[in-house]
Amino acid sequence: MIRDMKLTDKEDVLSMMRVFYSSKAVWTNGSEEIYANDIEECVGESPYAKGYIFEIDNEIAGYVMIAISYSTEFGKRCIWIEDIYIKDRFRGKGIGRDFFNYITKKYYGSIFKLEVEKENEPAMGLYRKQGFENLPYIEMIRQ
């Protein structure tokens, strides 16, 4: 089941974020302040961020956070899949596939983007199966 993230999920999501952000799946380590801000933004009234929870048999199996923007390059709404984390014991059960079906229907007509570390082959395999392809340019950041 995929449902909206709620403030009551905060401790579970924080725990998963700590694992996710300390893994090789992400470039940055984040911080407790960033994690808390992300959750607050995803469960509040923000038009820019939304959080979802994956559940199996009433147990939280993972989470995802998206950022919503507009792409002038593509002329449509852009859904950035920021965090997608599935607990180890729930991987391989179709949660990722189900999420991409869900999000594609929910934000029909949008462009979907995500980032993935080069070393994260399992994730890239899932993303390619869902129709994602590499972009031919380099992303840059200023903090």
C-alpha positions as a Markdown table, in Angstrom:
| # | Residue | x | y | z |
|---|---|---|---|---|
| 1 | Met | 0.0 | 0.0 | 0.0 |
| 2 | Ile | 1.2 | 3.5 | -0.8 |
| 3 | Arg | -0.2 | 6.3 | 1.4 |
| 4 | Asp | 0.5 | 9.9 | 2.2 |
| 5 | Met | 3.2 | 10.5 | 4.8 |
| 6 | Lys | 1.8 | 11.9 | 8.1 |
| 7 | Leu | 3.5 | 13.7 | 11.0 |
| 8 | Thr | 2.9 | 10.6 | 13.1 |
| 9 | Asp | 5.3 | 8.8 | 10.8 |
| 10 | Lys | 8.2 | 11.2 | 11.7 |
| 11 | Glu | 10.2 | 8.8 | 13.9 |
| 12 | Asp | 10.0 | 5.9 | 11.5 |
| 13 | Val | 10.9 | 8.2 | 8.6 |
| 14 | Leu | 13.8 | 9.7 | 10.5 |
| 15 | Ser | 15.1 | 6.3 | 11.2 |
| 16 | Met | 15.0 | 5.3 | 7.6 |
| 17 | Met | 16.5 | 8.6 | 6.5 |
| 18 | Arg | 19.5 | 8.0 | 8.7 |
| 19 | Val | 20.1 | 4.7 | 7.1 |
| 20 | Phe | 19.5 | 6.0 | 3.6 |
| 21 | Tyr | 21.7 | 9.1 | 4.0 |
| 22 | Ser | 24.6 | 7.1 | 5.5 |
| 23 | Ser | 24.5 | 4.6 | 2.5 |
| 24 | Lys | 26.3 | 4.8 | -0.8 |
| 25 | Ala | 23.0 | 5.6 | -2.4 |
| 26 | Val | 23.4 | 9.4 | -1.8 |
| 27 | Trp | 26.3 | 11.8 | -2.1 |
| 28 | Thr | 25.5 | 13.9 | 1.0 |
| 29 | Asn | 25.1 | 12.8 | 4.6 |
| 30 | Gly | 22.3 | 15.3 | 5.5 |
| 31 | Ser | 21.7 | 16.2 | 9.1 |
| 32 | Glu | 19.0 | 15.9 | 11.7 |
| 33 | Glu | 17.9 | 19.4 | 11.0 |
| 34 | Ile | 17.6 | 18.7 | 7.2 |
| 35 | Tyr | 15.7 | 15.4 | 7.9 |
| 36 | Ala | 13.2 | 17.2 | 10.2 |
| 37 | Asn | 12.8 | 20.0 | 7.7 |
| 38 | Asp | 12.2 | 17.5 | 4.9 |
| 39 | Ile | 9.5 | 15.7 | 6.8 |
| 40 | Glu | 7.8 | 18.9 | 7.9 |
| 41 | Glu | 7.7 | 20.1 | 4.3 |
| 42 | Cys | 6.4 | 16.7 | 3.0 |
| 43 | Val | 3.5 | 16.5 | 5.5 |
| 44 | Gly | 2.5 | 20.1 | 5.5 |
| 45 | Glu | 0.7 | 22.3 | 3.0 |
| 46 | Ser | 3.7 | 22.9 | 0.8 |
| 47 | Pro | 3.0 | 22.9 | -2.9 |
| 48 | Tyr | 6.6 | 21.9 | -3.5 |
| 49 | Ala | 7.1 | 18.6 | -1.6 |
| 50 | Lys | 5.2 | 15.5 | -0.8 |
| 51 | Gly | 6.0 | 12.4 | 1.1 |
| 52 | Tyr | 4.6 | 8.9 | 0.8 |
| 53 | Ile | 4.9 | 5.7 | 2.9 |
| 54 | Phe | 5.0 | 2.2 | 1.7 |
| 55 | Glu | 3.3 | -0.4 | 3.9 |
| 56 | Ile | 3.1 | -4.1 | 3.8 |
| 57 | Asp | 0.8 | -5.8 | 6.3 |
| 58 | Asn | 0.5 | -2.5 | 8.3 |
| 59 | Glu | 4.3 | -2.4 | 8.6 |
| 60 | Ile | 6.2 | 0.6 | 7.2 |
| 61 | Ala | 8.4 | -0.9 | 4.4 |
| 62 | Gly | 9.9 | 2.4 | 3.2 |
| 63 | Tyr | 9.3 | 6.0 | 2.1 |
| 64 | Val | 9.6 | 8.4 | -0.8 |
| 65 | Met | 9.8 | 12.1 | -1.0 |
| 66 | Ile | 9.2 | 14.1 | -4.1 |
| 67 | Ala | 9.7 | 17.7 | -5.1 |
| 68 | Ile | 7.3 | 19.4 | -7.5 |
| 69 | Ser | 8.5 | 22.1 | -9.9 |
| 70 | Tyr | 8.1 | 23.2 | -13.5 |
| 71 | Ser | 10.5 | 22.4 | -16.2 |
| 72 | Thr | 10.9 | 25.1 | -18.9 |
| 73 | Glu | 13.2 | 22.7 | -20.8 |
| 74 | Phe | 10.2 | 20.3 | -21.2 |
| 75 | Gly | 7.3 | 22.7 | -20.8 |
| 76 | Lys | 5.5 | 20.8 | -18.1 |
| 77 | Arg | 5.4 | 20.1 | -14.4 |
| 78 | Cys | 8.5 | 18.2 | -13.2 |
| 79 | Ile | 8.3 | 15.6 | -10.4 |
| 80 | Trp | 11.7 | 15.1 | -8.8 |
| 81 | Ile | 11.9 | 11.8 | -6.9 |
| 82 | Glu | 14.2 | 13.0 | -4.2 |
| 83 | Asp | 14.4 | 10.0 | -1.8 |
| 84 | Ile | 13.2 | 6.5 | -2.4 |
| 85 | Tyr | 14.1 | 4.1 | 0.3 |
| 86 | Ile | 12.8 | 0.5 | 0.8 |
| 87 | Lys | 14.0 | -1.5 | 3.8 |
| 88 | Asp | 16.2 | -4.4 | 2.9 |
| 89 | Arg | 13.7 | -7.1 | 3.9 |
| 90 | Phe | 11.0 | -5.6 | 1.6 |
| 91 | Arg | 13.1 | -5.2 | -1.5 |
| 92 | Gly | 12.3 | -7.3 | -4.5 |
| 93 | Lys | 8.5 | -7.3 | -3.7 |
| 94 | Gly | 7.5 | -4.9 | -6.4 |
| 95 | Ile | 7.2 | -1.8 | -4.1 |
| 96 | Gly | 9.4 | 0.3 | -6.4 |
| 97 | Arg | 7.4 | -0.8 | -9.5 |
| 98 | Asp | 4.1 | -0.1 | -7.7 |
| 99 | Phe | 5.3 | 3.3 | -6.7 |
| 100 | Phe | 6.3 | 4.3 | -10.2 |
| 101 | Asn | 2.8 | 3.2 | -11.5 |
| 102 | Tyr | 1.2 | 5.2 | -8.7 |
| 103 | Ile | 3.2 | 8.4 | -9.2 |
| 104 | Thr | 2.8 | 8.3 | -13.0 |
| 105 | Lys | -1.0 | 8.1 | -12.6 |
| 106 | Lys | -1.1 | 10.7 | -9.9 |
| 107 | Tyr | 1.0 | 13.2 | -11.8 |
| 108 | Tyr | -0.1 | 12.2 | -15.3 |
| 109 | Gly | 1.5 | 14.4 | -18.0 |
| 110 | Ser | 4.5 | 15.4 | -15.9 |
| 111 | Ile | 8.1 | 14.7 | -16.5 |
| 112 | Phe | 9.8 | 12.6 | -13.8 |
| 113 | Lys | 13.4 | 13.0 | -12.8 |
| 114 | Leu | 15.7 | 11.4 | -10.2 |
| 115 | Glu | 19.3 | 11.2 | -9.3 |
| 116 | Val | 21.2 | 8.0 | -8.7 |
| 117 | Glu | 24.8 | 7.2 | -7.7 |
| 118 | Lys | 26.7 | 5.4 | -10.5 |
| 119 | Glu | 27.5 | 2.6 | -8.1 |
| 120 | Asn | 23.9 | 1.9 | -7.3 |
| 121 | Glu | 23.3 | -0.7 | -10.1 |
| 122 | Pro | 20.2 | -2.3 | -8.5 |
| 123 | Ala | 18.4 | 1.1 | -8.3 |
| 124 | Met | 19.4 | 1.9 | -11.9 |
| 125 | Gly | 18.0 | -1.4 | -13.1 |
| 126 | Leu | 14.7 | -0.6 | -11.5 |
| 127 | Tyr | 14.6 | 2.9 | -12.9 |
| 128 | Arg | 15.5 | 1.7 | -16.4 |
| 129 | Lys | 12.7 | -0.9 | -16.3 |
| 130 | Gln | 10.4 | 2.0 | -15.4 |
| 131 | Gly | 11.5 | 4.0 | -18.5 |
| 132 | Phe | 14.1 | 6.3 | -17.1 |
| 133 | Glu | 17.2 | 7.0 | -19.1 |
| 134 | Asn | 20.5 | 8.9 | -18.5 |
| 135 | Leu | 20.6 | 12.5 | -19.4 |
| 136 | Pro | 23.5 | 13.7 | -21.5 |
| 137 | Tyr | 24.5 | 16.6 | -19.2 |
| 138 | Ile | 26.1 | 17.2 | -15.8 |
| 139 | Glu | 24.2 | 18.6 | -12.9 |
| 140 | Met | 25.9 | 21.3 | -10.9 |
| 141 | Ile | 25.2 | 22.8 | -7.5 |
| 142 | Arg | 26.0 | 25.9 | -5.5 |
| 143 | Gln | 25.3 | 26.0 | -1.8 |
